[in-house]
Amino acid sequence: MARFRPHRMYPGALLAQECCSYQASTELLSQLRGDVVVLIHSDRDCSNVVSKRRSRVHEGNRHKFLCTNLREDEMVTGQGNRRLREAIELVHEELRPRLLLVLSTCPTVMIGDNVKNVARKASRDLGLDVVPMITHGLKPKSPAEVVDDLYQALTRTSRRTVTDDARWQRRVNLIGMALRADERAEVAGVFSAMGLEIGVVLDERAHLDDFLAVADAGWNAHPGPNLLIEFDKACAQAHGIAAIEAPLPYGRAATLAFYRAVAAATGVPDATCAAALADLDGQAAAAIAGFDARMAGRTRRVAYNIGSVRSFDLRRIAHEELGELAFFRELGFDARLFIQGNQAEDNWDRTAQVLGALGVTERFVLFPDPGALAHYLKPGDFDLWFGAGFLRDQLVQVQLPLLLHHRLGLGLGAVAGNVTLVEAALRSDFFTGFEAAVHTPGGIEQLDAMLGAGKGVPVRPELPAVAAVSVSNLTLGRRLSEGA
């Protein structure tokens, strides 16, 4: 990829779609609850990027997004810093928010406005927490970098309020791990049995109060490696908070590794950790053993899709979106990765390098766009597609059942439910009512030969021109009319 910049991009966040950090920050902030105001330093056209469809945009503050509304003459005559200071003073006078975030944009970055200096002086003079963020689309960033920058900004004014050293030192914040109610209950129970407690959980649904309470813990546990690098540095310097990089707890083995990583970092004895996990681990092991017994003699082949959806949820993008892969390995699946990306030669090489650095040996295929996916799949080659739902029309063409990537739960308690979801998808017969897609003769054979090139070797399919795929559901229609 021409825009690949190894000195700027995260080593472990290279396969995700790059984005404009300003647009991405407004998308995340539109979901943030609490008394926060976002001041966009730009002309009014840039402010139109703010999401109009988020139900929580104005939750907590009716005037959440404001704009300095720079005019062209003010930009060319260098009046941007003055307008920004005036805007900050007006926000302070009228709204007095708990936190004021100032976002820069392409125009204000290009004209050289000193957003950081103006915000620092205004914060000192007015007694208002003003935090600047340099955001723009001139240098696209990975979603992981955007989340890192935003979390660092939102926690910059956090102050420790827990005075009992013994208490804050045993509290663990869960960063970038959106937890459902049952998942959080499991973590809280296991932590309690190990003498720990959950501090705050930071994710896309968090409240401003959660970010400001980060300092009341001694540990930040988050998916790793190579995520939240600057956030970790800032928390360590300001509050002495240590980072714990742990795998996402999908499946039995990864969940045990997650809890053991937290226990090892916080000094919990191995025996205490094992006792806290014993009952849940037994249930998870039984669920996996039952699946193995029921699937005996059947093939287990999964096409694992990444890179098709832009997301800022670290639970989704951690480990290059491969967090759930450990669970499928545990169930005995032979996996092949299907990664949406361009077909440039250097992108194939880069992808192979990134996967190799992560220790991923599964073969992978790059497909250029969703409408072409069916050309890269042969009916009968896979038993399950794990990935994005909007690719369903392509999967129907090759009679491949779909398991949505956001359906799997975290933790040992979720293993049985995850097994049920996988098994239900494998036994689905909905797709048998459709005729297989017709591929150009020779095309799929060539692709199939390339896919067998060797495990861990990237496959560069150079298919001949493929006629438009014809999808017919006449078979299904006949079955329904005959009462089948």
C-alpha positions as a Python dict, from the first residue, in 0.01 Angstrom:
ca = {
    (1, 'M'): (0, 0, 0),
    (2, 'A'): (134, 337, -95),
    (3, 'R'): (25, 494, 235),
    (4, 'F'): (187, 232, 456),
    (5, 'R'): (411, 413, 705),
    (6, 'P'): (581, 169, 943),
    (7, 'H'): (720, 450, 1158),
    (8, 'R'): (374, 589, 1224),
    (9, 'M'): (140, 292, 1216),
    (10, 'Y'): (99, 49, 1504),
    (11, 'P'): (292, -274, 1446),
    (12, 'G'): (-17, -470, 1546),
    (13, 'A'): (-287, -257, 1382),
    (14, 'L'): (-183, -258, 1019),
    (15, 'L'): (-463, -455, 857),
    (16, 'A'): (-749, -229, 967),
    (17, 'Q'): (-886, 40, 738),
    (18, 'E'): (-717, 376, 786),
    (19, 'C'): (-932, 678, 859),
    (20, 'C'): (-944, 1053, 912),
    (21, 'S'): (-870, 1102, 1282),
    (22, 'Y'): (-1104, 1404, 1301),
    (23, 'Q'): (-1405, 1221, 1155),
    (24, 'A'): (-1329, 911, 1365),
    (25, 'S'): (-1298, 1117, 1685),
    (26, 'T'): (-1634, 1286, 1629),
    (27, 'E'): (-1793, 946, 1568),
    (28, 'L'): (-1663, 814, 1899),
    (29, 'L'): (-1742, 1133, 2089),
    (30, 'S'): (-2098, 1134, 1959),
    (31, 'Q'): (-2156, 824, 2174),
    (32, 'L'): (-1981, 957, 2487),
    (33, 'R'): (-2217, 1033, 2773),
    (34, 'G'): (-2158, 1302, 3032),
    (35, 'D'): (-2097, 1674, 3066),
    (36, 'V'): (-1848, 1720, 2782),
    (37, 'V'): (-1842, 1981, 2507),
    (38, 'V'): (-1652, 1930, 2181),
    (39, 'L'): (-1532, 2250, 2017),
    (40, 'I'): (-1445, 2200, 1650),
    (41, 'H'): (-1190, 2455, 1534),
    (42, 'S'): (-1273, 2489, 1165),
    (43, 'D'): (-1496, 2641, 903),
    (44, 'R'): (-1856, 2534, 931),
    (45, 'D'): (-1831, 2282, 646),
    (46, 'C'): (-1594, 2064, 851),
    (47, 'S'): (-1844, 2055, 1136),
    (48, 'N'): (-2096, 1883, 907),
    (49, 'V'): (-1907, 1557, 950),
    (50, 'V'): (-2060, 1518, 1298),
    (51, 'S'): (-2286, 1215, 1310),
    (52, 'K'): (-2656, 1294, 1268),
    (53, 'R'): (-2777, 943, 1347),
    (54, 'R'): (-2641, 869, 1693),
    (55, 'S'): (-2921, 865, 1947),
    (56, 'R'): (-2681, 967, 2224),
    (57, 'V'): (-2525, 1268, 2050),
    (58, 'H'): (-2676, 1517, 2294),
    (59, 'E'): (-2709, 1290, 2597),
    (60, 'G'): (-2567, 1474, 2895),
    (61, 'N'): (-2523, 1806, 2716),
    (62, 'R'): (-2766, 1962, 2470),
    (63, 'H'): (-2486, 2166, 2311),
    (64, 'K'): (-2230, 1889, 2278),
    (65, 'F'): (-2072, 1988, 1945),
    (66, 'L'): (-1987, 2349, 1872),
    (67, 'C'): (-1777, 2511, 1598),
    (68, 'T'): (-1559, 2821, 1583),
    (69, 'N'): (-1703, 2880, 1233),
    (70, 'L'): (-1392, 3033, 1081),
    (71, 'R'): (-1442, 3244, 769),
    (72, 'E'): (-1204, 3232, 477),
    (73, 'D'): (-1075, 3585, 539),
    (74, 'E'): (-1001, 3499, 903),
    (75, 'M'): (-801, 3195, 800),
    (76, 'V'): (-587, 3374, 543),
    (77, 'T'): (-521, 3668, 777),
    (78, 'G'): (-416, 3454, 1072),
    (79, 'Q'): (-706, 3520, 1307),
    (80, 'G'): (-773, 3155, 1389),
    (81, 'N'): (-604, 3157, 1732),
    (82, 'R'): (-804, 3464, 1838),
    (83, 'R'): (-1133, 3307, 1729),
    (84, 'L'): (-1050, 2989, 1916),
    (85, 'R'): (-976, 3176, 2240),
    (86, 'E'): (-1301, 3371, 2209),
    (87, 'A'): (-1495, 3050, 2148),
    (88, 'I'): (-1344, 2883, 2456),
    (89, 'E'): (-1436, 3186, 2669),
    (90, 'L'): (-1795, 3178, 2538),
    (91, 'V'): (-1830, 2806, 2613),
    (92, 'H'): (-1696, 2863, 2964),
    (93, 'E'): (-1931, 3154, 3025),
    (94, 'E'): (-2247, 2989, 2892),
    (95, 'L'): (-2206, 2616, 2959),
    (96, 'R'): (-1921, 2558, 3207),
    (97, 'P'): (-1875, 2193, 3107),
    (98, 'R'): (-1681, 1945, 3313),
    (99, 'L'): (-1449, 1891, 3015),
    (100, 'L'): (-1396, 2086, 2693),
    (101, 'L'): (-1227, 1902, 2407),
    (102, 'V'): (-1087, 2107, 2119),
    (103, 'L'): (-1047, 1931, 1784),
    (104, 'S'): (-840, 2070, 1500),
    (105, 'T'): (-921, 2005, 1135),
    (106, 'C'): (-740, 2009, 802),
    (107, 'P'): (-778, 2388, 744),
    (108, 'T'): (-657, 2490, 1090),
    (109, 'V'): (-365, 2247, 1073),
    (110, 'M'): (-264, 2379, 731),
    (111, 'I'): (-266, 2743, 842),
    (112, 'G'): (-66, 2658, 1154),
    (113, 'D'): (-302, 2754, 1435),
    (114, 'N'): (-146, 2669, 1771),
    (115, 'V'): (-441, 2483, 1918),
    (116, 'K'): (-239, 2328, 2201),
    (117, 'N'): (-99, 2661, 2322),
    (118, 'V'): (-435, 2841, 2307),
    (119, 'A'): (-605, 2558, 2497),
    (120, 'R'): (-330, 2547, 2762),
    (121, 'K'): (-348, 2921, 2830),
    (122, 'A'): (-729, 2926, 2834),
    (123, 'S'): (-737, 2636, 3077),
    (124, 'R'): (-497, 2818, 3310),
    (125, 'D'): (-676, 3154, 3288),
    (126, 'L'): (-1033, 3030, 3314),
    (127, 'G'): (-994, 2735, 3551),
    (128, 'L'): (-1163, 2512, 3293),
    (129, 'D'): (-1037, 2171, 3187),
    (130, 'V'): (-956, 2228, 2819),
    (131, 'V'): (-791, 1939, 2635),
    (132, 'P'): (-672, 1986, 2275),
    (133, 'M'): (-655, 1708, 2016),
    (134, 'I'): (-472, 1742, 1685),
    (135, 'T'): (-711, 1569, 1449),
    (136, 'H'): (-735, 1591, 1072),
    (137, 'G'): (-742, 1384, 756),
    (138, 'L'): (-407, 1487, 610),
    (139, 'K'): (-234, 1183, 765),
    (140, 'P'): (-476, 890, 794),
    (141, 'K'): (-443, 681, 1109),
    (142, 'S'): (-539, 330, 1206),
    (143, 'P'): (-852, 296, 1426),
    (144, 'A'): (-628, 176, 1710),
    (145, 'E'): (-430, 501, 1703),
    (146, 'V'): (-749, 708, 1705),
    (147, 'V'): (-880, 524, 2012),
    (148, 'D'): (-542, 560, 2182),
    (149, 'D'): (-536, 937, 2124),
    (150, 'L'): (-895, 984, 2237),
    (151, 'Y'): (-866, 775, 2555),
    (152, 'Q'): (-548, 960, 2646),
    (153, 'A'): (-724, 1295, 2598),
    (154, 'L'): (-1034, 1198, 2797),
    (155, 'T'): (-828, 1076, 3094),
    (156, 'R'): (-578, 1363, 3096),
    (157, 'T'): (-765, 1547, 3374),
    (158, 'S'): (-829, 1235, 3585),
    (159, 'R'): (-729, 1271, 3950),
    (160, 'R'): (-698, 999, 4215),
    (161, 'T'): (-973, 1017, 4476),
    (162, 'V'): (-923, 681, 4650),
    (163, 'T'): (-692, 753, 4945),
    (164, 'D'): (-659, 393, 5062),
    (165, 'D'): (-342, 268, 4888),
    (166, 'A'): (-429, -96, 4944),
    (167, 'R'): (-760, -48, 4763),
    (168, 'W'): (-654, 135, 4448),
    (169, 'Q'): (-358, -99, 4407),
    (170, 'R'): (-590, -401, 4376),
    (171, 'R'): (-830, -233, 4134),
    (172, 'V'): (-800, -323, 3765),
    (173, 'N'): (-944, -108, 3487),
    (174, 'L'): (-1061, -295, 3177),
    (175, 'I'): (-972, -82, 2878),
    (176, 'G'): (-1120, -128, 2533),
    (177, 'M'): (-1317, -436, 2633),
    (178, 'A'): (-1691, -381, 2593),
    (179, 'L'): (-1857, -621, 2837),
    (180, 'R'): (-2214, -743, 2841),
    (181, 'A'): (-2381, -773, 3180),
    (182, 'D'): (-2315, -1147, 3215),
    (183, 'E'): (-1954, -1108, 3098),
    (184, 'R'): (-1886, -832, 3349),
    (185, 'A'): (-2046, -1037, 3626),
    (186, 'E'): (-1806, -1323, 3552),
    (187, 'V'): (-1498, -1098, 3556),
    (188, 'A'): (-1613, -933, 3879),
    (189, 'G'): (-1668, -1272, 4043),
    (190, 'V'): (-1330, -1413, 3939),
    (191, 'F'): (-1152, -1092, 4038),
    (192, 'S'): (-1322, -1098, 4378),
    (193, 'A'): (-1209, -1456, 4437),
    (194, 'M'): (-853, -1343, 4357),
    (195, 'G'): (-875, -1043, 4591),
    (196, 'L'): (-914, -791, 4307),
    (197, 'E'): (-1194, -567, 4185),
    (198, 'I'): (-1292, -398, 3861),
    (199, 'G'): (-1215, -29, 3851),
    (200, 'V'): (-1381, 111, 3537),
    (201, 'V'): (-1458, -35, 3197),
    (202, 'L'): (-1370, 195, 2907),
    (203, 'D'): (-1534, 128, 2573),
    (204, 'E'): (-1760, 298, 2321),
    (205, 'R'): (-2046, 305, 2575),
    (206, 'A'): (-1850, 455, 2864),
    (207, 'H'): (-1947, 770, 3055),
    (208, 'L'): (-1714, 1068, 3101),
    (209, 'D'): (-1709, 983, 3473),
    (210, 'D'): (-1553, 646, 3387),
    (211, 'F'): (-1265, 811, 3202),
    (212, 'L'): (-1210, 1060, 3483),
    (213, 'A'): (-1198, 775, 3738),
    (214, 'V'): (-914, 588, 3568),
    (215, 'A'): (-664, 720, 3823),
    (216, 'D'): (-841, 531, 4104),
    (217, 'A'): (-683, 199, 3999),
    (218, 'G'): (-337, 52, 3994),
    (219, 'W'): (-370, -146, 3672),
    (220, 'N'): (-501, -110, 3316),
    (221, 'A'): (-577, -443, 3149),
    (222, 'H'): (-637, -431, 2777),
    (223, 'P'): (-591, -643, 2464),
    (224, 'G'): (-238, -655, 2340),
    (225, 'P'): (16, -626, 2207),
    (226, 'N'): (65, -292, 2031),
    (227, 'L'): (-255, -121, 2146),
    (228, 'L'): (-299, 190, 2364),
    (229, 'I'): (73, 262, 2362),
    (230, 'E'): (51, 634, 2438),
    (231, 'F'): (-238, 585, 2680),
    (232, 'D'): (-26, 341, 2881),
    (233, 'K'): (265, 585, 2891),
    (234, 'A'): (45, 872, 3007),
    (235, 'C'): (-122, 666, 3281),
    (236, 'A'): (213, 539, 3405),
    (237, 'Q'): (368, 886, 3419),
    (238, 'A'): (70, 1065, 3574),
    (239, 'H'): (-63, 803, 3816),
    (240, 'G'): (181, 513, 3832),
    (241, 'I'): (-73, 281, 3668),
    (242, 'A'): (83, -32, 3518),
    (243, 'A'): (-42, -188, 3196),
    (244, 'I'): (-140, -553, 3159),
    (245, 'E'): (-149, -679, 2800),
    (246, 'A'): (-370, -986, 2785),
    (247, 'P'): (-544, -1185, 2511),
    (248, 'L'): (-912, -1131, 2446),
    (249, 'P'): (-1093, -1402, 2648),
    (250, 'Y'): (-1266, -1583, 2361),
    (251, 'G'): (-1288, -1955, 2434),
    (252, 'R'): (-1142, -2160, 2717),
    (253, 'A'): (-767, -2135, 2655),
    (254, 'A'): (-764, -1760, 2579),
    (255, 'T'): (-982, -1684, 2882),
    (256, 'L'): (-755, -1880, 3114),
    (257, 'A'): (-458, -1693, 2966),
    (258, 'F'): (-637, -1361, 3026),
    (259, 'Y'): (-704, -1429, 3395),
    (260, 'R'): (-357, -1573, 3449),
    (261, 'A'): (-197, -1264, 3294),
    (262, 'V'): (-391, -1040, 3533),
    (263, 'A'): (-307, -1265, 3828),
    (264, 'A'): (64, -1276, 3744),
    (265, 'A'): (87, -898, 3706),
    (266, 'T'): (-100, -823, 4028),
    (267, 'G'): (83, -1082, 4237),
    (268, 'V'): (-207, -1325, 4287),
    (269, 'P'): (-70, -1676, 4366),
    (270, 'D'): (-122, -1943, 4099),
    (271, 'A'): (-319, -2162, 4341),
    (272, 'T'): (-560, -1877, 4421),
    (273, 'C'): (-612, -1806, 4053),
    (274, 'A'): (-672, -2175, 3976),
    (275, 'A'): (-926, -2206, 4257),
    (276, 'A'): (-1113, -1898, 4135),
    (277, 'L'): (-1142, -2049, 3787),
    (278, 'A'): (-1206, -2413, 3871),
    (279, 'D'): (-1586, -2431, 3841),
    (280, 'L'): (-1613, -2212, 3531),
    (281, 'D'): (-1323, -2391, 3367),
    (282, 'G'): (-1490, -2728, 3421),
    (283, 'Q'): (-1808, -2607, 3251),
    (284, 'A'): (-1614, -2467, 2955),
    (285, 'A'): (-1411, -2785, 2913),
    (286, 'A'): (-1729, -2994, 2918),
    (287, 'A'): (-1889, -2776, 2648),
    (288, 'I'): (-1588, -2818, 2418),
    (289, 'A'): (-1570, -3192, 2481),
    (290, 'G'): (-1939, -3226, 2399),
    (291, 'F'): (-1889, -3040, 2073),
    (292, 'D'): (-1601, -3270, 1979),
    (293, 'A'): (-1816, -3575, 2043),
    (294, 'R'): (-2111, -3448, 1841),
    (295, 'M'): (-1890, -3337, 1552),
    (296, 'A'): (-1690, -3659, 1532),
    (297, 'G'): (-1633, -3754, 1170),
    (298, 'R'): (-1749, -3419, 1032),
    (299, 'T'): (-1527, -3162, 865),
    (300, 'R'): (-1458, -2837, 1049),
    (301, 'R'): (-1346, -2572, 803),
    (302, 'V'): (-1400, -2203, 866),
    (303, 'A'): (-1346, -1907, 636),
    (304, 'Y'): (-1248, -1631, 881),
    (305, 'N'): (-1317, -1278, 754),
    (306, 'I'): (-1133, -963, 868),
    (307, 'G'): (-1088, -612, 734),
    (308, 'S'): (-1439, -570, 590),
    (309, 'V'): (-1582, -345, 861),
    (310, 'R'): (-1429, -27, 1001),
    (311, 'S'): (-1461, -38, 1377),
    (312, 'F'): (-1323, 157, 1671),
    (313, 'D'): (-1414, -110, 1925),
    (314, 'L'): (-1088, -257, 2053),
    (315, 'R'): (-1270, -579, 2137),
    (316, 'R'): (-1324, -611, 1761),
    (317, 'I'): (-994, -482, 1618),
    (318, 'A'): (-748, -618, 1876),
    (319, 'H'): (-501, -874, 1743),
    (320, 'E'): (-582, -761, 1387),
    (321, 'E'): (-943, -877, 1438),
    (322, 'L'): (-810, -1227, 1508),
    (323, 'G'): (-916, -1243, 1872),
    (324, 'E'): (-1174, -1516, 1808),
    (325, 'L'): (-935, -1729, 1601),
    (326, 'A'): (-806, -1905, 1915),
    (327, 'F'): (-1159, -2025, 1989),
    (328, 'F'): (-1199, -2184, 1645),
    (329, 'R'): (-861, -2352, 1677),
    (330, 'E'): (-972, -2487, 2013),
    (331, 'L'): (-1278, -2640, 1847),
    (332, 'G'): (-1057, -2814, 1595),
    (333, 'F'): (-1132, -2594, 1295),
    (334, 'D'): (-905, -2564, 995),
    (335, 'A'): (-917, -2189, 930),
    (336, 'R'): (-835, -1984, 625),
    (337, 'L'): (-830, -1604, 649),
    (338, 'F'): (-1024, -1393, 399),
    (339, 'I'): (-903, -1035, 425),
    (340, 'Q'): (-1065, -750, 237),
    (341, 'G'): (-790, -532, 89),
    (342, 'N'): (-635, -413, -230),
    (343, 'Q'): (-444, -648, -458),
    (344, 'A'): (-118, -452, -480),
    (345, 'E'): (190, -672, -451),
    (346, 'D'): (328, -486, -151),
    (347, 'N'): (-2, -532, 34),
    (348, 'W'): (29, -908, 0),
    (349, 'D'): (382, -894, 138),
    (350, 'R'): (287, -655, 418),
    (351, 'T'): (-7, -872, 522),
    (352, 'A'): (213, -1182, 531),
    (353, 'Q'): (467, -997, 748),
    (354, 'V'): (204, -874, 993),
    (355, 'L'): (47, -1219, 1030),
    (356, 'G'): (389, -1376, 1066),
    (357, 'A'): (479, -1132, 1344),
    (358, 'L'): (159, -1235, 1524),
    (359, 'G'): (248, -1603, 1489),
    (360, 'V'): (-45, -1672, 1255),
    (361, 'T'): (32, -1958, 1018),
    (362, 'E'): (-308, -1994, 852),
    (363, 'R'): (-322, -1933, 480),
    (364, 'F'): (-491, -1612, 372),
    (365, 'V'): (-662, -1465, 68),
    (366, 'L'): (-705, -1097, -14),
    (367, 'F'): (-1029, -1010, -191),
    (368, 'P'): (-1068, -658, -331),
    (369, 'D'): (-1433, -577, -262),
    (370, 'P'): (-1748, -742, -122),
    (371, 'G'): (-1906, -790, -464),
    (372, 'A'): (-1617, -1011, -575),
    (373, 'L'): (-1607, -1244, -276),
    (374, 'A'): (-1805, -1525, -441),
    (375, 'H'): (-1529, -1562, -701),
    (376, 'Y'): (-1284, -1655, -423),
    (377, 'L'): (-1502, -1925, -268),
    (378, 'K'): (-1570, -2271, -404),
    (379, 'P'): (-1891, -2451, -298),
    (380, 'G'): (-1807, -2725, -51),
    (381, 'D'): (-1465, -2593, 50),
    (382, 'F'): (-1583, -2453, 383),
    (383, 'D'): (-1841, -2541, 645),
    (384, 'L'): (-1877, -2194, 798),
    (385, 'W'): (-1812, -1827, 726),
    (386, 'F'): (-1724, -1615, 1029),
    (387, 'G'): (-1741, -1244, 957),
    (388, 'A'): (-1947, -947, 846),
    (389, 'G'): (-2319, -981, 782),
    (390, 'F'): (-2333, -760, 474),
    (391, 'L'): (-2147, -1032, 282),
    (392, 'R'): (-2447, -1264, 316),
    (393, 'D'): (-2550, -1226, -49),
    (394, 'Q'): (-2210, -1354, -160),
    (395, 'L'): (-2223, -1649, 78),
    (396, 'V'): (-2566, -1757, -45),
    (397, 'Q'): (-2414, -1802, -390),
    (398, 'V'): (-2181, -2074, -262),
    (399, 'Q'): (-2421, -2218, -2),
    (400, 'L'): (-2201, -2118, 292),
    (401, 'P'): (-2362, -2054, 635),
    (402, 'L'): (-2276, -1735, 822),
    (403, 'L'): (-2183, -1672, 1185),
    (404, 'L'): (-2172, -1299, 1258),
    (405, 'H'): (-1843, -1186, 1412),
    (406, 'H'): (-2007, -990, 1693),
    (407, 'R'): (-2216, -1281, 1824),
    (408, 'L'): (-1951, -1460, 2030),
    (409, 'G'): (-1928, -1380, 2401),
    (410, 'L'): (-1626, -1330, 2626),
    (411, 'G'): (-1524, -1543, 2921),
    (412, 'L'): (-1551, -1901, 3040),
    (413, 'G'): (-1924, -1869, 3103),
    (414, 'A'): (-1980, -1781, 2738),
    (415, 'V'): (-1804, -2088, 2598),
    (416, 'A'): (-2113, -2311, 2606),
    (417, 'G'): (-2323, -2045, 2434),
    (418, 'N'): (-2054, -1987, 2173),
    (419, 'V'): (-2037, -2359, 2101),
    (420, 'T'): (-2415, -2364, 2054),
    (421, 'L'): (-2395, -2075, 1806),
    (422, 'V'): (-2122, -2244, 1604),
    (423, 'E'): (-2302, -2576, 1601),
    (424, 'A'): (-2631, -2419, 1499),
    (425, 'A'): (-2458, -2245, 1207),
    (426, 'L'): (-2289, -2568, 1100),
    (427, 'R'): (-2620, -2755, 1101),
    (428, 'S'): (-2809, -2482, 916),
    (429, 'D'): (-2972, -2611, 597),
    (430, 'F'): (-3115, -2282, 474),
    (431, 'F'): (-2845, -2254, 211),
    (432, 'T'): (-2923, -2594, 58),
    (433, 'G'): (-3225, -2439, -106),
    (434, 'F'): (-3011, -2231, -339),
    (435, 'E'): (-2829, -2342, -649),
    (436, 'A'): (-2455, -2294, -640),
    (437, 'A'): (-2311, -1998, -827),
    (438, 'V'): (-2167, -2069, -1171),
    (439, 'H'): (-1806, -1960, -1202),
    (440, 'T'): (-1621, -1918, -1528),
    (441, 'P'): (-1471, -2255, -1630),
    (442, 'G'): (-1109, -2274, -1527),
    (443, 'G'): (-1128, -1980, -1292),
    (444, 'I'): (-1211, -2161, -972),
    (445, 'E'): (-975, -2449, -1055),
    (446, 'Q'): (-689, -2202, -1087),
    (447, 'L'): (-781, -2041, -756),
    (448, 'D'): (-811, -2379, -588),
    (449, 'A'): (-465, -2478, -706),
    (450, 'M'): (-324, -2154, -566),
    (451, 'L'): (-499, -2204, -232),
    (452, 'G'): (-314, -2532, -199),
    (453, 'A'): (22, -2364, -247),
    (454, 'G'): (120, -2420, 114),
    (455, 'K'): (17, -2341, 469),
    (456, 'G'): (104, -1990, 577),
    (457, 'V'): (182, -1881, 221),
    (458, 'P'): (-16, -1587, 86),
    (459, 'V'): (-227, -1669, -216),
    (460, 'R'): (-234, -1420, -503),
    (461, 'P'): (-520, -1530, -726),
    (462, 'E'): (-496, -1388, -1075),
    (463, 'L'): (-830, -1498, -1208),
    (464, 'P'): (-933, -1467, -1572),
    (465, 'A'): (-1225, -1245, -1656),
    (466, 'V'): (-1526, -1378, -1468),
    (467, 'A'): (-1875, -1344, -1603),
    (468, 'A'): (-2141, -1194, -1384),
    (469, 'V'): (-2240, -1447, -1121),
    (470, 'S'): (-2591, -1578, -1174),
    (471, 'V'): (-2779, -1666, -857),
    (472, 'S'): (-3093, -1873, -890),
    (473, 'N'): (-3338, -1971, -620),
    (474, 'L'): (-3561, -2168, -855),
    (475, 'T'): (-3481, -2485, -665),
    (476, 'L'): (-3609, -2328, -346),
    (477, 'G'): (-3915, -2201, -530),
    (478, 'R'): (-3995, -2549, -661),
    (479, 'R'): (-3954, -2702, -315),
    (480, 'L'): (-4189, -2448, -160),
    (481, 'S'): (-4452, -2492, -432),
    (482, 'E'): (-4440, -2869, -386),
    (483, 'G'): (-4476, -2834, -11),
    (484, 'A'): (-4128, -2970, 60),
}
